[in-house]
């Protein structure tokens, strides 16, 4: 199994919408760290699992969309608590739609909320 991981920092804001969220219910920002791990059994004709430049370009689009944004206001979070888990799923789905990576069979997007806590979403790609 081959794996390629690309990491990107991102600052975004949210406010949790669960009952009794405590201070997390007030708008606040996080210095997230996004980790995108792409895996697959084979390499393409260039001996790449995926072109890292293409992953970086997709993450540029992610950064343009979410940097300094208030997640609660974005349509992809409508009706959802903008948790770190939900953010990982949203990012996974966005990258899956943007990247053309035939050799990739699965992607795991991990969103670090701080140095000690993260959430991840993994699914076929």
C-alpha positions, 0 to 999 in steps of 0.5 A: 500500500502506498501513501502520500500525506500533505499537511497544511495550516488553516485558521478558521472560526466556528461556534458549536451549536450543541446544547450547553456548548460552554465557551465553545458556543461563542464564535472563536478561531482555531489554528487548524492543521489539515493532514490529507493522506491518500492511499492506494495499491498501485502507481500511475504511469509516472510512478506517482500515487498522486501528483503532490502539486495537484494535492497542493493546488486542491488545498489552495482552493480549500484555503481560499474557501475556509481561511478566516471563514466563519464555518457556521455561515457556509452552506456545507455546514447548514443544519450541522454542528460545525465540529472538527469531525464535520469539518474533516468530512466536508474537507474530504468530500471537497477534495474527492470532488476536486482531485483526479487521482485514479490510483488513489483508493482511499483518503483520510482527512485529519483536522487537528484542532490544537496540538492535542486533539484531532478528528479524522474522516476516511472513505473511498476516494 
